[in-house]
Amino acid sequence: MSDATSAPTSDPTPLLVLDVVGLTPRLLAHMPHLRELAGSGSSAPLGTVLPAVTCSAQATFLTGALPSEHGIVGNGWYFRDLGEVLLWRQHNALVGGDKIWDAARRSHPGYTVANICWWYAMGADTDITVTPRPVYYADGRKEPDCYTRPAELHEELTGRFGTFPLFHYWGPTAGLPSSQWIIDATRHIMATRSPDLTLCYLPHLDYDLQRFGPEDPRAHRAAADLDRILAPLLADARRSGRTVLALSEYGITRVGRPVDINRALRRAGLLEVHVQDGMEYLDPTVSRAFAVADHQIAHVYVRRPEDLEAAREALRDLPGVAELLDDAGKKEHGLDHPRSGELVAVADPDAWFTYYYWLDEDRAPDFARLVDIHRKPGYDPAELFMDPLDPYVKVTAARALARKKLGMRYRMAVVPLDPSPVRGSHGRLPADPADGPLLICSVPGAVTGPVPATGVKPLLLNLAGLPACGPDEQSAGGNPAGLHQN
């Protein structure tokens, strides 16, 4: 492997980076192809960041920086200048810091990058982009689709592999077809474009591990299924001389206690709502305090300094809250960024945070029963289920699907308001490395010990045969100077 200070070769070693969400040492036992890759190459525990969620982890992998620098403090946050909670934004300009493709091009100007479904893809200075993007028609219908750059790649991919399976990417029917489509698209792009760096995001393990918990046989089957459909992509990489790096953002651990953090703030008189058509909506612009729930982490936004102690008091003894990070605590974890809010709540190991703020189920907004990741002011894993308490839920879904097929507007109101079925979550730092992220490399000896999340970028540059981007970056596998190591 090249030293970080060596001169770049004229042709960088091509890389394939697989983001296998939820991959842990425990699950690797059910994934023979990835296990073989680790055995013939090398593997190591991978550090994560707080919060251990997709957007924060991916931003750290690609910039070598912590959330305090790149600003991605979660999968979403409160945009104070807009007065809105927004999750799952897509514009790469939200990510601060020096991206890996910028660093690579400083020493190799022609370096090409393909991003297949890693987050914050739109507007990124990559050569090829594929990312989920529904069609929102003027009559209110939403249909599955994706965004591609260059534009002509859209018809190329959908003509070969069909429409991007958005309803298998998230929601009650989320499953293997979305990861299969992404793998097919990745194989096609590598065969026809041969980018120097290919980023491929594989979400399949996220679904059944959250639905059933990581120890459930259905979760083990999901791991085996994903490994099986990965085999052709790994074979393509091997035939073409492409170095493979498989990693995960977090491990999913068993939970059983939902924590209604916003209801606690409302009962304390700190959270306000406004009412339309009998439904209650969070009113963040006037609330003295509210939380943006994101799995096992919740960012608490306090409107005025004099309300900080009241917010702290409302949450200090709330069952399920393990820690309340203040300015010092956020700084300790590399999370001291204005987007983080005034406090960051960390759940107990067996608990997770709901976004719910209504006190009467009849006052819940209509989007609460939908898969609606953009209107809910927080993450909702209940979207992975059809309401088990509604005996007619399948009839409701069938009617909605019939209207959809007829080109009519429809409401797939099948999501439960009871969060108790959720059995897996993430966001905390792992207590046991066996339940934490894992890094596998096809190069023997490439990693010999734990790798911090901030070390992924310099590792990739080393594997490509390119110099690290700056004097503060050490060789891969070490701890870059001055950065927090988990």
NORTATA-V181116 format. One record per residue. RES is the residue in one letter. SS is DSSP state (~ for helix, > for strand, _ for the rest). PSI is psi in whole degrees, -180 to 180 (999 if undefined). OMEGA is omega in whole degrees, 0 to 359 (none if undefined). Layout:
res->RES ss->SS psi->PSI omega->OMEGA
res->RES ss->SS psi->PSI omega->OMEGA
This chain:
res->M ss->_ psi->140 omega->183
res->S ss->_ psi->145 omega->173
res->D ss->_ psi->151 omega->184
res->A ss->_ psi->-23 omega->184
res->T ss->_ psi->3 omega->183
res->S ss->_ psi->158 omega->179
res->A ss->_ psi->144 omega->181
res->P ss->_ psi->147 omega->172
res->T ss->_ psi->164 omega->180
res->S ss->_ psi->-29 omega->179
res->D ss->_ psi->104 omega->180
res->P ss->_ psi->149 omega->174
res->T ss->_ psi->125 omega->180
res->P ss->_ psi->144 omega->184
res->L ss->> psi->145 omega->169
res->L ss->> psi->119 omega->180
res->V ss->> psi->116 omega->181
res->L ss->> psi->117 omega->174
res->D ss->> psi->94 omega->182
res->V ss->> psi->91 omega->188
res->V ss->_ psi->131 omega->176
res->G ss->_ psi->1 omega->180
res->L ss->_ psi->130 omega->178
res->T ss->_ psi->165 omega->175
res->P ss->~ psi->-35 omega->179
res->R ss->~ psi->-42 omega->183
res->L ss->~ psi->-24 omega->181
res->L ss->~ psi->-26 omega->179
res->A ss->_ psi->-22 omega->182
res->H ss->_ psi->10 omega->187
res->M ss->_ psi->82 omega->189
res->P ss->~ psi->-34 omega->182
res->H ss->~ psi->-43 omega->176
res->L ss->~ psi->-34 omega->178
res->R ss->~ psi->-38 omega->176
res->E ss->~ psi->-40 omega->178
res->L ss->~ psi->-42 omega->179
res->A ss->~ psi->-37 omega->182
res->G ss->~ psi->-39 omega->180
res->S ss->~ psi->-18 omega->179
res->G ss->_ psi->-117 omega->179
res->S ss->> psi->161 omega->179
res->S ss->> psi->161 omega->181
res->A ss->> psi->155 omega->170
res->P ss->> psi->144 omega->180
res->L ss->> psi->126 omega->175
res->G ss->_ psi->156 omega->175
res->T ss->_ psi->-174 omega->180
res->V ss->_ psi->165 omega->172
res->L ss->_ psi->119 omega->3
res->P ss->_ psi->145 omega->178
res->A ss->_ psi->76 omega->180
res->V ss->_ psi->166 omega->190
res->T ss->~ psi->-58 omega->189
res->C ss->~ psi->-41 omega->180
res->S ss->~ psi->-45 omega->182
res->A ss->~ psi->-46 omega->180
res->Q ss->~ psi->-41 omega->179
res->A ss->~ psi->-37 omega->177
res->T ss->~ psi->-43 omega->178
res->F ss->~ psi->-42 omega->189
res->L ss->~ psi->-16 omega->180
res->T ss->~ psi->-19 omega->186
res->G ss->_ psi->16 omega->183
res->A ss->_ psi->163 omega->177
res->L ss->_ psi->166 omega->179
res->P ss->~ psi->-29 omega->179
res->S ss->~ psi->-25 omega->179
res->E ss->~ psi->-50 omega->184
res->H ss->~ psi->-16 omega->170
res->G ss->_ psi->-1 omega->180
res->I ss->_ psi->90 omega->189
res->V ss->_ psi->0 omega->180
res->G ss->_ psi->-169 omega->175
res->N ss->_ psi->-5 omega->177
res->G ss->> psi->172 omega->181
res->W ss->> psi->179 omega->177
res->Y ss->> psi->118 omega->177
res->F ss->> psi->97 omega->187
res->R ss->_ psi->-36 omega->182
res->D ss->_ psi->-20 omega->177
res->L ss->_ psi->-17 omega->184
res->G ss->_ psi->30 omega->183
res->E ss->> psi->146 omega->169
res->V ss->> psi->125 omega->182
res->L ss->> psi->125 omega->176
res->L ss->> psi->156 omega->173
res->W ss->_ psi->45 omega->171
res->R ss->_ psi->164 omega->186
res->Q ss->_ psi->-8 omega->187
res->H ss->> psi->126 omega->183
res->N ss->~ psi->-18 omega->180
res->A ss->~ psi->-17 omega->176
res->L ss->~ psi->-20 omega->183
res->V ss->_ psi->116 omega->176
res->G ss->_ psi->172 omega->177
res->G ss->_ psi->173 omega->183
res->D ss->_ psi->113 omega->182
res->K ss->_ psi->158 omega->183
res->I ss->~ psi->-36 omega->180
res->W ss->~ psi->-30 omega->175
res->D ss->~ psi->-44 omega->180
res->A ss->~ psi->-43 omega->181
res->A ss->~ psi->-40 omega->185
res->R ss->~ psi->-17 omega->176
res->R ss->~ psi->-32 omega->178
res->S ss->~ psi->-20 omega->180
res->H ss->_ psi->87 omega->188
res->P ss->_ psi->-26 omega->181
res->G ss->_ psi->13 omega->185
res->Y ss->_ psi->128 omega->184
res->T ss->_ psi->145 omega->185
res->V ss->> psi->135 omega->172
res->A ss->> psi->129 omega->178
res->N ss->> psi->110 omega->178
res->I ss->> psi->90 omega->169
res->C ss->_ psi->9 omega->164
res->W ss->_ psi->155 omega->189
res->W ss->_ psi->167 omega->184
res->Y ss->_ psi->48 omega->185
res->A ss->_ psi->-34 omega->187
res->M ss->> psi->133 omega->181
res->G ss->_ psi->-3 omega->178
res->A ss->_ psi->151 omega->181
res->D ss->_ psi->53 omega->175
res->T ss->_ psi->161 omega->184
res->D ss->_ psi->-34 omega->182
res->I ss->> psi->132 omega->181
res->T ss->> psi->133 omega->169
res->V ss->> psi->126 omega->181
res->T ss->> psi->146 omega->179
res->P ss->> psi->136 omega->180
res->R ss->_ psi->100 omega->180
res->P ss->_ psi->159 omega->170
res->V ss->> psi->123 omega->176
res->Y ss->> psi->101 omega->183
res->Y ss->_ psi->161 omega->183
res->A ss->_ psi->-26 omega->181
res->D ss->_ psi->6 omega->176
res->G ss->_ psi->-7 omega->178
res->R ss->_ psi->148 omega->173
res->K ss->> psi->125 omega->181
res->E ss->> psi->149 omega->181
res->P ss->_ psi->145 omega->175
res->D ss->_ psi->-178 omega->177
res->C ss->> psi->163 omega->175
res->Y ss->> psi->137 omega->175
res->T ss->> psi->152 omega->170
res->R ss->> psi->121 omega->7
res->P ss->_ psi->159 omega->187
res->A ss->_ psi->-36 omega->183
res->E ss->~ psi->-17 omega->178
res->L ss->~ psi->-25 omega->181
res->H ss->~ psi->-54 omega->181
res->E ss->~ psi->-30 omega->178
res->E ss->~ psi->-46 omega->182
res->L ss->~ psi->-46 omega->182
res->T ss->~ psi->-30 omega->176
res->G ss->~ psi->-35 omega->181
res->R ss->~ psi->-40 omega->191
res->F ss->~ psi->1 omega->181
res->G ss->_ psi->175 omega->178
res->T ss->_ psi->141 omega->177
res->F ss->_ psi->127 omega->187
res->P ss->_ psi->71 omega->186
res->L ss->~ psi->-39 omega->183
res->F ss->~ psi->-3 omega->169
res->H ss->~ psi->0 omega->179
res->Y ss->_ psi->-28 omega->177
res->W ss->_ psi->156 omega->177
res->G ss->_ psi->-175 omega->184
res->P ss->_ psi->-26 omega->181
res->T ss->_ psi->13 omega->179
res->A ss->_ psi->133 omega->183
res->G ss->_ psi->-158 omega->189
res->L ss->~ psi->-33 omega->184
res->P ss->~ psi->-33 omega->181
res->S ss->~ psi->-43 omega->178
res->S ss->~ psi->-35 omega->177
res->Q ss->~ psi->-44 omega->180
res->W ss->~ psi->-43 omega->181
res->I ss->~ psi->-41 omega->178
res->I ss->~ psi->-44 omega->178
res->D ss->~ psi->-44 omega->180
res->A ss->~ psi->-40 omega->180
res->T ss->~ psi->-45 omega->179
res->R ss->~ psi->-42 omega->181
res->H ss->~ psi->-44 omega->182
res->I ss->~ psi->-41 omega->178
res->M ss->~ psi->-37 omega->182
res->A ss->~ psi->-34 omega->186
res->T ss->~ psi->-23 omega->183
res->R ss->~ psi->-27 omega->180
res->S ss->_ psi->59 omega->178
res->P ss->_ psi->154 omega->177
res->D ss->_ psi->-39 omega->179
res->L ss->> psi->123 omega->177
res->T ss->> psi->122 omega->177
res->L ss->> psi->123 omega->183
res->C ss->> psi->125 omega->182
res->Y ss->> psi->126 omega->183
res->L ss->> psi->105 omega->190
res->P ss->_ psi->-1 omega->197
res->H ss->_ psi->-40 omega->184
res->L ss->~ psi->-21 omega->180
res->D ss->~ psi->-32 omega->193
res->Y ss->~ psi->-65 omega->185
res->D ss->~ psi->-24 omega->175
res->L ss->~ psi->-34 omega->175
res->Q ss->~ psi->-37 omega->181
res->R ss->~ psi->-47 omega->193
res->F ss->~ psi->-13 omega->185
res->G ss->_ psi->152 omega->188
res->P ss->_ psi->-18 omega->182
res->E ss->_ psi->-4 omega->182
res->D ss->_ psi->142 omega->178
res->P ss->~ psi->-30 omega->179
res->R ss->~ psi->-32 omega->175
res->A ss->~ psi->-40 omega->178
res->H ss->~ psi->-38 omega->177
res->R ss->~ psi->-38 omega->177
res->A ss->~ psi->-40 omega->178
res->A ss->~ psi->-44 omega->180
res->A ss->~ psi->-39 omega->180
res->D ss->~ psi->-44 omega->180
res->L ss->~ psi->-42 omega->179
res->D ss->~ psi->-39 omega->181
res->R ss->~ psi->-45 omega->182
res->I ss->~ psi->-13 omega->175
res->L ss->~ psi->-23 omega->189
res->A ss->~ psi->-46 omega->180
res->P ss->~ psi->-36 omega->178
res->L ss->~ psi->-41 omega->177
res->L ss->~ psi->-38 omega->178
res->A ss->~ psi->-41 omega->177
res->D ss->~ psi->-46 omega->181
res->A ss->~ psi->-41 omega->181
res->R ss->~ psi->-44 omega->181
res->R ss->~ psi->-34 omega->184
res->S ss->_ psi->4 omega->180
res->G ss->_ psi->28 omega->182
res->R ss->_ psi->127 omega->175
res->T ss->> psi->135 omega->182
res->V ss->> psi->134 omega->171
res->L ss->> psi->116 omega->175
res->A ss->> psi->131 omega->181
res->L ss->> psi->170 omega->178
res->S ss->_ psi->156 omega->184
res->E ss->_ psi->-29 omega->186
res->Y ss->_ psi->166 omega->168
res->G ss->_ psi->148 omega->179
res->I ss->_ psi->128 omega->180
res->T ss->> psi->163 omega->186
res->R ss->> psi->136 omega->175
res->V ss->_ psi->162 omega->178
res->G ss->_ psi->4 omega->183
res->R ss->> psi->103 omega->171
res->P ss->> psi->140 omega->182
res->V ss->> psi->118 omega->182
res->D ss->_ psi->78 omega->187
res->I ss->~ psi->-38 omega->180
res->N ss->~ psi->-31 omega->176
res->R ss->~ psi->-36 omega->177
res->A ss->~ psi->-41 omega->179
res->L ss->~ psi->-34 omega->178
res->R ss->~ psi->-43 omega->180
res->R ss->~ psi->-25 omega->177
res->A ss->_ psi->1 omega->178
res->G ss->_ psi->18 omega->185
res->L ss->_ psi->-28 omega->181
res->L ss->_ psi->135 omega->180
res->E ss->_ psi->153 omega->176
res->V ss->> psi->163 omega->166
res->H ss->> psi->159 omega->190
res->V ss->> psi->133 omega->172
res->Q ss->> psi->131 omega->179
res->D ss->_ psi->38 omega->178
res->G ss->_ psi->3 omega->181
res->M ss->> psi->145 omega->181
res->E ss->> psi->136 omega->178
res->Y ss->> psi->137 omega->175
res->L ss->> psi->135 omega->178
res->D ss->_ psi->84 omega->186
res->P ss->_ psi->-25 omega->185
res->T ss->_ psi->-24 omega->181
res->V ss->_ psi->-9 omega->179
res->S ss->_ psi->138 omega->176
res->R ss->_ psi->-31 omega->176
res->A ss->> psi->142 omega->173
res->F ss->> psi->168 omega->184
res->A ss->> psi->143 omega->169
res->V ss->> psi->105 omega->183
res->A ss->> psi->136 omega->182
res->D ss->> psi->82 omega->182
res->H ss->_ psi->-114 omega->183
res->Q ss->_ psi->12 omega->178
res->I ss->> psi->145 omega->174
res->A ss->> psi->127 omega->176
res->H ss->> psi->123 omega->183
res->V ss->> psi->120 omega->182
res->Y ss->> psi->122 omega->183
res->V ss->> psi->125 omega->190
res->R ss->_ psi->-42 omega->183
res->R ss->_ psi->147 omega->180
res->P ss->~ psi->-34 omega->183
res->E ss->~ psi->-12 omega->178
res->D ss->~ psi->-1 omega->184
res->L ss->~ psi->-44 omega->182
res->E ss->~ psi->-35 omega->178
res->A ss->~ psi->-40 omega->178
res->A ss->~ psi->-43 omega->179
res->R ss->~ psi->-42 omega->181
res->E ss->~ psi->-37 omega->181
res->A ss->~ psi->-26 omega->186
res->L ss->~ psi->-15 omega->189
res->R ss->~ psi->-43 omega->183
res->D ss->_ psi->15 omega->179
res->L ss->_ psi->121 omega->180
res->P ss->_ psi->132 omega->180
res->G ss->_ psi->-14 omega->178
res->V ss->> psi->117 omega->181
res->A ss->> psi->-40 omega->184
res->E ss->> psi->151 omega->168
res->L ss->> psi->109 omega->182
res->L ss->> psi->123 omega->173
res->D ss->_ psi->-163 omega->183
res->D ss->~ psi->-43 omega->181
res->A ss->~ psi->-42 omega->180
res->G ss->~ psi->-41 omega->177
res->K ss->~ psi->-41 omega->180
res->K ss->~ psi->-39 omega->180
res->E ss->~ psi->-34 omega->183
res->H ss->_ psi->11 omega->180
res->G ss->_ psi->32 omega->184
res->L ss->_ psi->16 omega->183
res->D ss->_ psi->83 omega->179
res->H ss->_ psi->145 omega->182
res->P ss->~ psi->-28 omega->180
res->R ss->~ psi->-17 omega->187
res->S ss->~ psi->-14 omega->185
res->G ss->_ psi->180 omega->184
res->E ss->_ psi->-30 omega->178
res->L ss->> psi->152 omega->172
res->V ss->> psi->119 omega->179
res->A ss->> psi->135 omega->177
res->V ss->> psi->130 omega->184
res->A ss->> psi->160 omega->169
res->D ss->_ psi->160 omega->183
res->P ss->_ psi->-31 omega->182
res->D ss->_ psi->16 omega->185
res->A ss->> psi->164 omega->176
res->W ss->> psi->162 omega->187
res->F ss->> psi->131 omega->169
res->T ss->_ psi->162 omega->174
res->Y ss->_ psi->-6 omega->190
res->Y ss->_ psi->135 omega->179
res->Y ss->_ psi->-15 omega->180
res->W ss->_ psi->152 omega->180
res->L ss->_ psi->-13 omega->179
res->D ss->_ psi->121 omega->183
res->E ss->~ psi->-31 omega->179
res->D ss->~ psi->-14 omega->180
res->R ss->~ psi->3 omega->180
res->A ss->_ psi->143 omega->178
res->P ss->_ psi->156 omega->184
res->D ss->~ psi->-27 omega->181
res->F ss->~ psi->-14 omega->181
res->A ss->~ psi->-28 omega->181
res->R ss->~ psi->6 omega->181
res->L ss->_ psi->163 omega->164
res->V ss->_ psi->103 omega->187
res->D ss->_ psi->81 omega->188
res->I ss->_ psi->-13 omega->184
res->H ss->_ psi->-21 omega->179
res->R ss->_ psi->-22 omega->179
res->K ss->_ psi->130 omega->182
res->P ss->_ psi->48 omega->181
res->G ss->_ psi->167 omega->183
res->Y ss->_ psi->142 omega->182
res->D ss->_ psi->93 omega->178
res->P ss->~ psi->-13 omega->176
res->A ss->~ psi->-15 omega->177
res->E ss->~ psi->-12 omega->177
res->L ss->~ psi->-4 omega->185
res->F ss->_ psi->153 omega->161
res->M ss->_ psi->142 omega->187
res->D ss->_ psi->111 omega->181
res->P ss->_ psi->-15 omega->180
res->L ss->_ psi->-6 omega->180
res->D ss->_ psi->109 omega->182
res->P ss->_ psi->-16 omega->183
res->Y ss->_ psi->16 omega->187
res->V ss->~ psi->-36 omega->179
res->K ss->~ psi->-33 omega->176
res->V ss->~ psi->-43 omega->177
res->T ss->~ psi->-45 omega->180
res->A ss->~ psi->-41 omega->181
res->A ss->~ psi->-41 omega->179
res->R ss->~ psi->-44 omega->179
res->A ss->~ psi->-41 omega->180
res->L ss->~ psi->-38 omega->178
res->A ss->~ psi->-43 omega->177
res->R ss->~ psi->-39 omega->179
res->K ss->~ psi->-46 omega->182
res->K ss->~ psi->-26 omega->177
res->L ss->_ psi->1 omega->180
res->G ss->_ psi->18 omega->181
res->M ss->_ psi->161 omega->174
res->R ss->_ psi->149 omega->184
res->Y ss->_ psi->160 omega->175
res->R ss->_ psi->115 omega->178
res->M ss->_ psi->71 omega->186
res->A ss->_ psi->79 omega->185
res->V ss->_ psi->-4 omega->185
res->V ss->_ psi->133 omega->180
res->P ss->_ psi->154 omega->171
res->L ss->_ psi->-1 omega->176
res->D ss->_ psi->116 omega->184
res->P ss->~ psi->1 omega->189
res->S ss->~ psi->-24 omega->180
res->P ss->~ psi->-19 omega->184
res->V ss->_ psi->130 omega->184
res->R ss->_ psi->-7 omega->180
res->G ss->> psi->147 omega->178
res->S ss->> psi->179 omega->182
res->H ss->_ psi->179 omega->181
res->G ss->_ psi->-38 omega->174
res->R ss->_ psi->163 omega->169
res->L ss->_ psi->141 omega->186
res->P ss->_ psi->140 omega->177
res->A ss->_ psi->-27 omega->183
res->D ss->_ psi->126 omega->179
res->P ss->~ psi->-27 omega->179
res->A ss->~ psi->-21 omega->179
res->D ss->~ psi->7 omega->182
res->G ss->_ psi->-179 omega->180
res->P ss->_ psi->161 omega->183
res->L ss->> psi->147 omega->175
res->L ss->> psi->128 omega->179
res->I ss->> psi->134 omega->179
res->C ss->> psi->140 omega->180
res->S ss->_ psi->-10 omega->181
res->V ss->_ psi->121 omega->178
res->P ss->_ psi->137 omega->177
res->G ss->_ psi->4 omega->181
res->A ss->_ psi->-36 omega->175
res->V ss->_ psi->137 omega->183
res->T ss->_ psi->-5 omega->181
res->G ss->_ psi->180 omega->182
res->P ss->_ psi->138 omega->180
res->V ss->> psi->124 omega->175
res->P ss->_ psi->156 omega->178
res->A ss->_ psi->-34 omega->179
res->T ss->_ psi->-12 omega->180
res->G ss->~ psi->-6 omega->182
res->V ss->~ psi->-44 omega->181
res->K ss->~ psi->-53 omega->178
res->P ss->~ psi->-31 omega->176
res->L ss->~ psi->-45 omega->180
res->L ss->~ psi->-41 omega->178
res->L ss->~ psi->-41 omega->177
res->N ss->~ psi->-45 omega->181
res->L ss->~ psi->-33 omega->178
res->A ss->~ psi->-14 omega->184
res->G ss->_ psi->26 omega->180
res->L ss->_ psi->152 omega->180
res->P ss->_ psi->153 omega->173
res->A ss->_ psi->158 omega->191
res->C ss->_ psi->-17 omega->185
res->G ss->_ psi->166 omega->184
res->P ss->_ psi->-20 omega->182
res->D ss->_ psi->-6 omega->183
res->E ss->_ psi->127 omega->179
res->Q ss->_ psi->179 omega->181
res->S ss->_ psi->155 omega->185
res->A ss->_ psi->146 omega->179
res->G ss->_ psi->-17 omega->176
res->G ss->_ psi->-170 omega->178
res->N ss->_ psi->110 omega->179
res->P ss->_ psi->139 omega->189
res->A ss->_ psi->132 omega->174
res->G ss->_ psi->3 omega->183
res->L ss->_ psi->148 omega->182
res->H ss->_ psi->133 omega->177
res->Q ss->_ psi->127 omega->182
res->N ss->_ psi->999 omega->none
